[in-house]
């Protein structure tokens, strides 16, 4: 009987422990709400007196004046916007993503060189960026696949790779000539690309481009000189590739060619030497019917350059709503992750940022950044969420 009592007591103890863990799990899954004087969803006009309700990393509801149960903690803020989506980075892998052993490395993955604890990602969340594409570096004609990464995680325990098989990159420029294993001029690279695309129906180890040729995959097209891009466009267009062209100084001269090709363009930040024509290019490309987005090109530039690029484009004629979508919903669509990020709607990841004002007004300051419903950054001197039923405030 004594043995039975001890066994029964142990059983009851296990039940109480399991019950306690279950209750803790329920607590962790409690809903939270943010009420904003102005809420940008990333897909339409800003909402006055908007509320975003979220739980377990996902958005439950978004809308004007939503009624929130008294048991749900609410934080009152001025402005909420989706977390930025950056199409042009090498965060956390600036050196480790370099590869130059072959001209075509379609199976190489930038994800294999990403350090999720790199300081780059802390800088990204401090700019309001929550999702990035880490592209393969420009060291081969096809240097490999990028990685799609969330810049934060609960407790800020590092970034989190959400897709290792991101888009391929095609690069026609001087960096791909440094391996001394093939072409010595961009014209040779274009010839190699044409040959690879025409003879890759079967593919071989490390150089299988079938997904790209079928149109099932999208790739980034990067270049060093406008002439390189001009020579490449007919090749990739004839092959029926689904591309995103990376924009930089000089691309403004190729608007007619890009309009004919119909490829979306992601614009890099303007440099100090950029001419006014490049600053005006996003507006002109958008007016021509092309899809546009922006990238920060970080860590070469600060992640904050993403917002600055969009704001400068607005100052040079681009519609503000178009500019806003160009750093939120549009890049998410181009990356094939719009079902999760890039806008605020029920069922999507609770990735958003809190601002003191219009995010494209460069005088506005970032107050907090949330990734998967967890706050991964908060500016000093601002109050956070209070007890359930109370009202917290971000000034």
PyMOL commands that set and color helices and strands:
alter all, ss='L'
color gray80, all
select helices_A, chain A and resi 2-28+110-113+119-125+154-156+174-177+186-198+210-213+226-238+251-261+276-287+305-315+320-325+329-335
alter helices_A, ss='H'
color red, helices_A
select strands_A, chain A and resi 32-39+47-55+58-64+73-82+84-89+129-134+144-145+147-150+160-163+168-172+218-223+242-247+264-267+292-294+352-355+366-371+374-378+391-393
alter strands_A, ss='S'
color yellow, strands_A
deselect
rebuild
show_as cartoon
